Amino acid sequence: MARRRPVSHEDRLTLVEHLDELRSRIIFTVTALAAAFALCFWQQQRLFDIATAALPDNVELTTLGVTEPLFTTLTVAGYGAVVLCLPILFYQLYAFVIPAFTHTERRVLIPYMLAMPLLFVGGILFAYFIVMPAAIYFLVNYNTGTFNILVQASSFMSFFGLTLVALALCFQLPIVLLSLCRLGVVTPDQLAHNRRYAIFVISVVAAALPGGDPVSMILIMIPLVLLYEASVVLARRFGYSKEVALAPPAAEGSG
């Protein structure tokens, strides 16, 4: 049975106890993922309707092999399960690593961790309502006078699922940057000074995400750049923690 709450920072666990803690949390996460997969497989038609809502009415999904309908359905159920279980995965990861931090560091990190689900949902909604319709419209209607457009089911569903999951993870950028600032790893001035490098990295990430077309790339870059700029502003206001800077180092062997 997985632990319901993190262990205390003062608890001193042996290596075997740490491994048992990790094993319990992995089992709990895998069990939740299996339950979510079963639910998504049961509601597969609803998931297909949600995923294909942005496709034009005259475009239907096409399969090219006898096994593709089955494996595409499994893929859709898998992506749905991952989306449903990512908050659980985040919590289990948090609960496993949080004992390594002192009480002062924990007070710094917890507000940002509470914001992670909100940004996660924001990334999903942005990908579904903004990026996907624009990208699909551009890609499906590109050079239609030359090509007979057929949308392969497996490719489209992978494109759809990866885009949603990737944007949800990319929207965690402010949490990562603010946490690093609060922990003293980087400073707001360093973030501002390295802005051009950050924009370059964001452009590379946007180009590497599914699709790769200029429309989706621009639509992905814009919010990520804005999130980076917002992170710099928030880091100047809230990103420096005197408590962390002045806190004595934790005693070795704790946690």
C-alpha positions in Angstrom: 0.0 0.0 0.0 1.4 3.4 -1.0 1.9 6.0 1.6 -0.8 8.6 1.8 1.5 11.4 2.8 5.2 12.3 2.6 7.5 11.2 5.3 8.9 13.9 7.6 12.2 15.7 6.9 13.3 14.5 10.4 12.7 10.9 9.6 15.8 8.9 8.9 15.1 6.1 6.5 17.5 3.3 5.5 18.2 2.6 1.9 15.7 -0.3 2.0 13.0 1.9 3.4 13.7 4.5 0.7 13.4 1.8 -2.0 10.2 0.5 -0.3 8.8 4.0 -0.4 9.6 4.4 -4.1 8.2 0.9 -4.8 4.9 1.8 -3.1 4.5 5.0 -4.9 5.3 3.4 -8.3 2.7 0.7 -7.6 0.1 3.3 -6.7 0.8 5.3 -9.8 0.7 2.2 -12.1 -2.6 1.1 -10.5 -4.1 4.6 -11.0 -2.8 4.6 -14.6 -4.4 1.1 -15.3 -7.7 2.3 -13.8 -7.6 5.4 -16.0 -6.8 3.4 -19.0 -9.7 1.1 -18.5 -12.0 4.1 -18.1 -10.7 5.7 -21.3 -10.9 2.5 -23.2 -14.6 2.2 -22.1 -15.2 5.7 -23.3 -13.2 5.4 -26.4 -15.8 6.8 -28.8 -16.2 9.9 -26.7 -12.5 10.4 -26.7 -12.4 10.0 -30.5 -15.2 12.6 -30.8 -13.2 15.0 -28.6 -10.0 14.5 -30.6 -11.5 14.9 -34.0 -13.7 17.9 -33.2 -11.3 20.2 -35.0 -11.3 18.2 -38.3 -13.4 19.5 -41.1 -16.7 17.7 -41.7 -15.6 16.3 -45.0 -12.4 14.7 -43.5 -12.6 11.3 -41.9 -9.9 9.2 -40.3 -8.4 6.5 -42.5 -6.7 3.3 -41.4 -4.2 1.5 -43.6 -4.0 -1.9 -42.0 -6.1 -4.5 -40.2 -4.4 -3.9 -36.9 -4.5 -0.1 -37.0 -8.0 0.3 -35.6 -7.1 -1.7 -32.5 -3.7 -0.1 -31.9 -5.1 3.4 -32.6 -7.8 2.8 -30.0 -5.3 1.6 -27.5 -3.1 4.7 -28.2 -6.1 7.1 -27.6 -6.9 5.3 -24.4 -3.3 5.5 -23.3 -3.0 9.2 -24.0 -6.2 9.8 -22.1 -5.0 7.8 -19.2 -1.7 9.7 -19.1 -3.6 13.1 -19.1 -5.8 11.9 -16.3 -3.0 10.5 -14.2 -0.3 13.2 -14.6 -1.6 15.1 -11.5 -1.3 11.9 -9.5 2.2 11.3 -10.9 3.2 14.9 -9.9 1.9 14.3 -6.4 3.7 11.0 -6.0 6.9 12.6 -7.2 6.4 15.5 -4.8 5.6 13.2 -1.9 8.8 11.2 -2.6 11.3 14.1 -2.9 9.8 16.6 -0.5 11.4 15.0 2.7 14.8 15.9 1.3 14.0 19.7 1.7 14.0 21.6 5.0 10.9 23.2 6.4 12.1 26.6 5.1 12.6 25.2 1.6 9.3 23.4 1.7 7.4 26.6 2.5 9.1 28.1 -0.5 8.2 25.3 -2.9 4.6 24.3 -1.8 2.9 27.4 -3.2 4.4 26.7 -6.6 3.5 23.0 -6.5 -0.1 24.0 -5.8 0.0 26.0 -9.0 1.2 23.1 -11.1 -2.3 21.6 -11.6 -3.7 25.0 -12.7 -0.9 25.4 -15.3 -1.3 21.8 -16.4 -5.0 22.4 -17.1 -4.2 25.7 -18.8 -1.7 23.9 -21.1 -4.3 21.3 -22.0 -7.0 23.9 -22.8 -4.6 26.1 -24.8 -3.5 23.1 -26.9 -7.0 21.9 -27.5 -8.8 25.2 -28.2 -6.1 27.3 -29.8 -3.2 25.3 -31.2 -5.0 22.2 -32.5 -7.8 24.0 -34.5 -5.3 26.4 -36.1 -2.7 23.7 -36.9 -5.3 21.3 -38.3 -6.9 24.0 -40.5 -3.5 25.0 -41.9 -2.2 21.4 -42.5 -5.5 19.9 -43.9 -6.0 22.8 -46.3 -2.4 23.2 -47.4 -2.0 22.7 -51.2 -5.3 20.8 -51.6 -5.1 21.3 -55.3 -2.1 19.0 -55.6 -2.8 16.4 -52.9 -5.8 14.2 -52.0 -5.8 14.7 -48.3 -6.3 11.5 -46.3 -5.8 11.7 -42.5 -4.3 8.5 -41.1 -5.9 7.6 -37.8 -2.8 6.5 -35.9 -0.7 9.5 -37.0 -3.5 12.0 -36.2 -4.1 10.6 -32.7 -0.4 10.5 -31.9 -0.2 14.2 -33.1 -3.2 15.1 -31.0 -2.1 13.3 -27.8 1.5 14.4 -27.9 0.6 18.0 -28.5 -1.7 18.1 -25.5 0.7 16.4 -23.1 3.7 18.4 -24.4 1.9 21.8 -24.0 0.7 20.8 -20.5 4.3 20.1 -19.5 5.7 23.2 -21.2 3.2 25.3 -19.2 5.1 24.3 -16.1 7.9 26.7 -17.1 7.0 29.4 -14.5 7.0 26.8 -11.7 10.4 25.6 -12.6 11.9 29.1 -13.0 10.4 30.5 -9.8 11.3 27.5 -7.8 14.9 27.7 -9.0 15.0 31.4 -8.1 13.5 30.8 -4.6 16.0 28.1 -3.9 18.8 30.4 -5.0 19.9 28.3 -8.0 19.5 31.2 -10.4 18.6 34.9 -10.0 16.0 37.1 -11.7 18.8 39.1 -13.3 20.3 36.0 -14.8 16.9 35.0 -16.3 16.5 38.5 -17.8 20.1 38.6 -19.1 19.8 35.2 -20.8 16.4 36.0 -22.3 17.7 35.6 -25.9 19.0 32.1 -25.2 15.7 31.2 -23.5 13.8 32.4 -26.6 16.1 30.3 -28.8 15.5 27.2 -26.7 11.7 27.9 -26.7 11.8 28.1 -30.5 13.7 24.8 -30.8 11.2 23.1 -28.4 8.2 24.5 -30.4 9.7 23.3 -33.7 10.4 19.8 -32.1 6.9 19.4 -30.9 4.4 17.4 -33.0 3.3 19.1 -36.1 6.3 21.3 -36.8 4.3 23.6 -39.1 4.9 27.4 -38.8 1.4 28.1 -37.5 1.5 25.7 -34.5 5.2 26.6 -33.9 4.3 30.3 -33.6 1.2 29.6 -31.5 3.3 27.5 -29.1 6.1 30.0 -28.9 3.9 33.0 -28.1 2.6 31.7 -24.7 5.9 30.1 -23.7 7.7 33.4 -24.3 5.0 35.2 -22.4 5.2 32.7 -19.6 9.0 33.2 -19.5 8.6 37.0 -19.3 6.0 36.6 -16.6 8.3 34.4 -14.7 11.1 37.0 -14.8 8.6 39.7 -13.5 7.3 37.4 -10.8 10.8 36.3 -9.9 11.8 39.9 -9.3 8.9 40.3 -7.0 8.6 37.0 -5.2 11.6 34.9 -6.5 14.2 35.7 -3.9 13.9 34.0 -0.5 16.0 35.4 2.3 15.0 32.5 4.4 16.5 30.1 2.0 19.6 32.2 1.4 20.2 32.5 5.2 19.1 29.1 6.2 21.9 26.8 7.5 22.5 23.7 5.4 20.6 20.6 6.4 22.5 18.1 8.5 23.9 15.2 6.6 22.0 11.9 6.9 18.6 13.5 7.5 15.6 12.4 5.4 
